[in-house]
């Protein structure tokens, strides 16, 4: 499962607040790929909650 963050990310922190094991905020959200598989439900929840749709889960 691949998770990418598009350039539309506004670094609001919503994804990090939902799943801090996978997402952290720098200039934009950063993905800890090693943690995605163990947290896939939370990753999908974070993607749905993103106000600008910047998280893509493939």
KOLBADREN-649181 format. One record per residue (C-alpha): residue in three letters; residue number from 1; y, x, z. Coordinates in steps of 0.25 Angstrom, whole numbers. Layout:
N
{r "ala"; NUM; {Y; X; Z}}
...
//
This chain:
58
{r "unk"; 1; {0; 0; 0}}
{r "unk"; 2; {13; 6; -4}}
{r "unk"; 3; {27; 2; 2}}
{r "unk"; 4; {40; 6; -4}}
{r "unk"; 5; {54; 4; 0}}
{r "unk"; 6; {64; 1; -12}}
{r "unk"; 7; {78; 7; -12}}
{r "unk"; 8; {83; -7; -9}}
{r "unk"; 9; {79; -4; 6}}
{r "unk"; 10; {91; -6; 15}}
{r "unk"; 11; {85; 0; 27}}
{r "unk"; 12; {86; -12; 36}}
{r "unk"; 13; {74; -9; 45}}
{r "unk"; 14; {67; -22; 43}}
{r "unk"; 15; {54; -15; 38}}
{r "unk"; 16; {55; -4; 49}}
{r "unk"; 17; {56; -15; 60}}
{r "unk"; 18; {44; -22; 54}}
{r "unk"; 19; {35; -10; 52}}
{r "unk"; 20; {40; 3; 57}}
{r "unk"; 21; {27; 10; 55}}
{r "unk"; 22; {29; 9; 40}}
{r "unk"; 23; {44; 8; 38}}
{r "unk"; 24; {56; 16; 43}}
{r "unk"; 25; {70; 16; 39}}
{r "unk"; 26; {78; 28; 34}}
{r "unk"; 27; {88; 26; 22}}
{r "unk"; 28; {78; 15; 18}}
{r "unk"; 29; {64; 11; 23}}
{r "unk"; 30; {53; 22; 23}}
{r "unk"; 31; {39; 18; 22}}
{r "unk"; 32; {28; 26; 31}}
{r "unk"; 33; {17; 24; 20}}
{r "unk"; 34; {6; 29; 30}}
{r "unk"; 35; {9; 17; 39}}
{r "unk"; 36; {9; 6; 28}}
{r "unk"; 37; {-6; 3; 27}}
{r "unk"; 38; {-7; 0; 42}}
{r "unk"; 39; {6; -9; 42}}
{r "unk"; 40; {5; -16; 29}}
{r "unk"; 41; {8; -30; 35}}
{r "unk"; 42; {20; -25; 42}}
{r "unk"; 43; {24; -18; 29}}
{r "unk"; 44; {23; -31; 21}}
{r "unk"; 45; {31; -38; 32}}
{r "unk"; 46; {42; -27; 31}}
{r "unk"; 47; {42; -29; 16}}
{r "unk"; 48; {44; -44; 17}}
{r "unk"; 49; {55; -42; 28}}
{r "unk"; 50; {63; -32; 19}}
{r "unk"; 51; {77; -38; 17}}
{r "unk"; 52; {78; -31; 3}}
{r "unk"; 53; {64; -31; -1}}
{r "unk"; 54; {63; -15; -1}}
{r "unk"; 55; {49; -14; 4}}
{r "unk"; 56; {38; -14; -7}}
{r "unk"; 57; {24; -15; -3}}
{r "unk"; 58; {14; -13; -14}}
//
